[in-house]
Amino acid sequence: MSSPEPLSTSSTHWNARLWGVLLTVSTVIGLDALDVSMVGVALPSIRADLNLSTSALQWVVSGYVLGYGGLLLLGGRAADLLGRRRVFLVAVTVFAFASLLGGLVDNGALLIASRFVKGLAAAFTAPAALSIITTTFHEGPARNRAISIFAVFGASGYSAGLVFSGLLTEVGWRWTFLLPVPIALAALAFGYRLVPSYRPDRGRGGYDLPGAVTGAAGSLLLVFAVVEAPQVGWAAPRTLISFVVAAALLTAFVLIERRSPHPLLRLGILRSGPLARANLGGALFFGAYIGFQFVVMLYLQSVLGWSALQTALGFLPAALIVAFGSPRIEPLIDRIGTPRTILAGVVAHVAAYALFLRVDEHSGYAGSVLPSMILLGIGFTLAFSSLNIQATTGISDDEQGLAGGLLNTSLQVGGAIGLAVVTAVLTANGGEDASAANLLTGLRPALSVVTGIAVVGLLIAISGVVRRRRAEEPAETAYELV
């Protein structure tokens, strides 16, 4: 590959151009988070207006996840091979168009289709944005600081989305889809002016078309099977056939990658223990949270009778903690390392989910909901930046897009599986009817599953700390002998 962007720096003192690049790509990640949080609050209004069942409503979320999780690996590699700036700008343009379409449609199928297209665009913007940062700022304090700011924008976008969605849903849920359009267009304009070009060395590489086709098709079909299974049945012929075909496609993908001179996914990258733990732990971390958010949004509005604005404000403390805490987390990560900060974040989430198991139809916000929201904010502050740093540390510049794509794929597939499983448990115990009584019946089993997923993630985080400690022991012993 050719050398990275000329703006690359290891210093933590940045000029206006560097800040412009960082803020532009971070805005797009904030836009992704803004979109997710606004749709979550608007779900009950969308269901009432379009007459959707709980399973169909899930697809408003899962349609986005299908496009996002199914094509992230391809998106990450495309950024490395085609140029990060080019991929970033094209994908932001598609994202803006899909947002506009979502605000204008008048039936559930078209709304879900627009969400899929938007997820597809995000599958290319997210890894391109992260790889622009990781190749512009050298590994170490400068990159850690940049990624922490990157995470702040995600949290700020989420918190802003909660407030805006509460306000906009009171006027009409369509406005929650239209708001991202001008933001995306502004990011597109600044990206065109500020993000430097990256021209990969075409002499060394080629395009792994068979790998791209089998990998994308296998990933899409796997995510589709997972999110569709709660509605059609996990043992239904369609579900089983989808899983079998997805497994065959992904097996073919692995075989192609082993033989390809220019693989889409260099399998050797998976031998990195920190990267593997970041991906597996991130999938469980995000899967538990997405399932939790879906259940709690329905609980607050359908059981407690909260308005969309009240629901948005109910989640706001968690987002504000992340927004104000993430800029200050980089010194802690530098001091104690990513494995320990990830572990602390996962512990906070497990406690948040366990505490929420106490809620019923008479629960108050201060005593039952707020403690979990505070713990969620603390957990995200500690873990999210750390997962991004751990997944990209030690990876060469020409594979930063791939590493970012892998992590985001894990997050989105984990979210899809978590949401599908939690929705299946919720509907199996409470039925498709979203009445308060039925939701309460399915609430506790669904929250128990969320807590169980988080506990498995806790075990992964503990293993990372143990391995880090073992790696440090020889150096400490040698020091003591001296």
N, C-alpha and C positions, 0 to 999 in steps of 0.2 A: 504493500500500500504506500501511497505517497505520504508525506509528513502531515501531521494534524494541522488544524487551523493555526494561522500565524498568531492568533490572539492567545495561544496557550501560555499559561503562567503557573508558577508555583507560589507566587506571592499572595498574601491575603490583602494587599493594598491594590485595589483595582481601579482602572480608569473608567471613564463614562461609557466607552464602547463595550467593555467587558460587562459592566452592570446592565447595559442595554440588552446584550445577548441573554444574560441570565434571567432578567425580568421578563423578556419576551417568551422564552420557552417555558418558564415557570408559570406564566399566565395561562398557557394552554393546558397545563396540568391542573391549575386551579379551575379552569373552565370545565374539564372532565368531572372534577369533584362537584362543582356547582350544578352540573346537569344531573348527576346521580342523586344529590340530596334534594333537589327540587322535585324530581319525579317521585321520590319516596313519600314526601309529604302529600303530593297531589293524587296518590293512588286511590284513596277512597272516593274522591270527586270524579276521577276518571271512570271508576267502576260504576258509579251511579249514573253518569251521563251517557256512557256507552253500553250499559247493561252487561257488564262482564262478570263472569264467575271468578272465584278465588284463583282457580288454576289458570284461567285466561289472563287474569290480572298479573299473575306471576310472569307472563311472557312480556309484559311491558318492561319489566326489569331484565328478564332472561334473553329477550331479543337483542338487547345491547350486549349482554355478556356473551352471547353466541358469536356475534361478529368480532367482538374484542378478544375473547379468549381463544377463538378458533384461528385467528390470523396473526396473533402477536408475534409468533416465532418468525413467520414470513416477513412481517413488518420490521422486526429488529434486524434481520439479515439484509433486507432491502435497503435500510439506512446505511449499512456498511458498504454495500455493493454499488448502489445507485447514487449515493451522495446524501448526506443527512439533511442538508438544506433543502434539496429538491423534494425529498420524501416528506419532510416537515410541511412545506408550503402547500403541496398538492393535497395532503391529508387534511390540513386545516380548512382548505377551501371546501372539500367534500363535507366536513363536519358542519360548516356553516349552512350549506345547502340542505343537509338532512335535518338540521334544527328548524329551518324554515318550513320544510315539508311537514314535520311533526306537529307544528302549530296550526296547520291548515287542514289536515285530514279530518274526516267525519265518521270513521268507523274503526273498530279495534284492529282489524287485519292490516290496514294501511298504517296505523299508528305503530304497530309492532314492526312492520317493514321499515319504517323510517328509523326506528330505534336500532334495527340491525345494521342499516347503512351507517348510522352514527357510530356504532360500536366498531364497525370495520374501519372507519376513518381513525378512530382513537387507537386502534391496533397499530397504526403506522405513526401517529403523532407521539405516543408515549415513549416507545423505545428510541425514536429519533431525538426527542427532547432530552432524554436522559443521556444518550451517547454524545450529544452536542456538549453537555455539561462536563461529562467525564473525560472528554478529549480536549476540552478547553482549559480545564483546571487540573493540574497535576495531582496525582495520588498523594494523600496526606492532609494536613490541616486545611489547605486551600480548597481541595475537593470536598472534604467533610463539611466545611462551612457552606460551600455552594449547594451541596445536596440538602443540607439542613434548611436553607432558604427555599429550595425547591419544594421540600415537604411543607414548609409554612404556607406556601401558596395553595397547596392541596387542601390543607386544613382551613385556610381562610376562604377558599372557594366553597368548601363544604358548609362552613358557618354562614357565609353570605347567602348561599343557596337555601339554607333553612329559613332565614328571615325573609328573603325575597319570595320564596315559594308560599310561605304562610300568608304574606300580603297579597301576592298575585292570585293565589287560588281562591281567595275571597272574591276576587273580581271575575276570574275564569281560569281554569287550569291550563288553557291553551297558551296563556302568557308565560307559563313556566318553560314552555318549549321555545318561545320566540325570543326571550331575553338573551340566550347565548349568541344569537346571530350577530349583533353589533360588536360584541366582545371578540368573537372569532375573526370578524373582518378587521378589527383594529390590530389584533395579534398578527394577522396575515400581512398587513401593511408594514408594521415594524419589523417582522421577520424578513420581509423582502429587502429592507434597507440595512438591517444590522447583522443578521446571521451570516457568517462567512461561508464561502463555497468550500466544498470538500470534494476533490477529484480523486477517486480511487485509481490505483494503478491497474489499468485494464490488461497490462502485459502479463501479470501474474495469475489472473483469475479468469473464470468462466462463470456460467450460470447453470446451476443445478436444477434444470427444469423438472426432471422426474421427481427429484426430492421435494421441490416446491409443491407440485401437484399432489403427491401422496401425503405429504406432511399437512398441507392445508386441508385437504379433503378428510383425512383421518381425524384431525383436531376438530373440525367443524362437526363431523358426524358424532364424535364422542361427546362434545358439549351438548349437541342436540338431543342425543339419547338420554343424557343425564337430566336435562331440564324438562324433557317430555315425559319421562318415566312416571312421575307422581300422578299424572293425569291418565295415562293409558295403562299403567300397571308395570311394575318392575319385571314381572314374569310374562308379560304379554309378548306374542310373537314379534311384533314390530320392534319392541324394545330389545329383545334378545338378538334379532337379526342386525339391528343397528350396532349393538356392541360387538358382535362378531365381525361385521364388515369394517368397523372402525379399528378393531384389533389387527385385522389383516392389512389394512392400509398403513397403520403405524409400524407394523412389523416390516412391511415392504420398504417403508421410509428408512428404518434403521439399516436394513441391508443395503439400500442404495447409498446411504451416507457413508457406510464402511468402505465402499468401493469407489465412490466418486472422487475424482482428483480435485474438485472444487465444491466440497459439501456445503449445503445450506446450514447444517448444524455439525460442527466439528465435535464428534462424540467425546474426544479427549477433554473438552472443557468441563464435562460432567464429573471428571475425576477430582475436581476441586472440592474438598470437603466443606469449606465455608460457603461456597456457592450452592452446593447441594442442600445444605441445612437451611440456608436463607430461602431457597425455593420451596422446600417442603414445609418449613415452619411458616412461611408467608402464606401458603395455600390454606393451612389450618387456621391461622390467625384471621385472615380475611373471610374465610368460609363461615367461621363462627359469627363474625360481626354482621355480615350481610343477612344471614338467617335471623339474627337477633333484631336487626333494624326492621325487617319485614314484619315480624311478629309484633314488635312494640308499636310500630306505626298504626297497625290495625287495632291493637289493644287500647291505645290512648284515645283514638277517635271513635271506635265502635263500642267499646265497653265503658270507658269513662265519659264519653260524649264530648271530648274536646274538639274545638274548631281546628282548622288547618294551621292558623296562626299560633294557637296555644301549643299544638304539637311541635311546630317548628321551634318555638321558644323553649320547649321542654328539652330538646336536644342541644340547644345552644351552649350550655355550660361546657359540655364535652368538647365541642369545636373550638370554643374560646381558649380552653386550656391548651389545646394543641397549637393554636395560632400564636399564643404568647409564649408557650414553652419551647417549641421547636427551635427558634433562633438561639436559645440558650443551652441546647442539649449537646452541641458540638464539643465543648470542653470536657464534658463528662464522658463522651464516647472516646475522645483522645486519651483520657486518663485511665478508664477501666476496660475499654474495648467493647466491641459490638456484641459478643456473646452474653456478657453480663447485663447490658442495657436491654437486649432483646428479652432475656429471662425475666427481668423486672417488669417489663411491659406486659408480657404474657400472664404473669402472676396477677397483675392488676385487672386484666380482662377476665380471668377465671373468677376472681372475687366479684367483679361486677355482675357477671351472669348468675352466679350462685345467689347473690343478694336479691336479684330480681325474681327469683323463684317464689318469694313471699307474697307477691302482689295478688290482689283479688279485685272484685268490683267496687270495693270501698277504700282502696288504697289512696293515700294522699301523696302529693308530689314530694314534699320536703322529706318525709320519712321513708318512702319506698322507691321513688324514681330517681331523685337527685343523687343519692350515694352512688348508684350504678353509673350515672352520667359522669360524675367526677372521676371515678375509677377508669371509665372508658377513655376520657381525655388524657389522663396520666399514662395509660397503657399505650395509646397511639403516639404520644410525645416521645416516649422511651423507645418504642420498637420500630416505628415506621422508617425514620431516617436510618436507623441502624441496619435494618434489612436491606435497604438500597445500597448502603456503603459496603456491607459485607458481600453482597452479590456481585459487586463490580471491582472489589479490591483484588489486585494481583492479575487482572485480566488485561491483555494487550489492547492497545488502542483500536486495532483493526477488528476486534471482536467485542467492543463495548456495546454496540447496538445489539449483538446477539445476546450478551449477558443481560442487558436491560429487557430485551424481548422475552427471555426465559423467565425472569422474575415476574414481569407483568402477566405472562401466560399463567404462571403458577397462581398468582393472586386472583385472576379472573376465573380460571377453572375451579380453584378452590371456592370462590364465591358462588359459582354456578352449582357445584355439588352441594355446598352447604345450604343454599337456598332451596334446592330441589328436595333434599332430605327433610329439611325443616317444614317445608310446605306439605310434603307427603304425610308427615306425622301430624301436623295441624289439621289437615282435612280428614285423615283417617280417624282421628279422635273427635273432631268437631263437625265434620261434614263440610259440604261446599257452601252452605248457607252461612253468611257472615253475621248472623245475629249475635248479640252480646253473650247469650247463654252458650251457644255453640263455640264461640271463640274462647270463652273461659274453660270449656271442657278440654279443648285441644291445647290451651296455652301452656300448662305446666309440662306435659310431655315434650312439647316442642322446645321449651326453654331448657329442659333436661338434656336434650340432644345437643343444643348449642353449647351447654356447659361441658358435655362430654367431648365434643370436637376441640374445645379450647384446652381441655386437660391433655389430650394427645399432643397438641402443640406445645404444651408445657414440658412434656417428656423430651421432645426434640430440642427445646431450648436448654434444658438441663444437660443433655448430651453435648451440646456445643460448649458449655462452660467447663464440663469435665475434660473434654479433649483439649481445650485451651490451657487448663491447669496442668495437664500431663505434659503438654508441649513446653510449658514454662519451668517445670521441675528440674530438668537437667541443668539449665542455666543457673537456677537458684542454688542447686547443690554444688555446682562448680564454684560459685561465688563464695559459698560457705567454707569450702575446702581451702580456698586461697586465704 
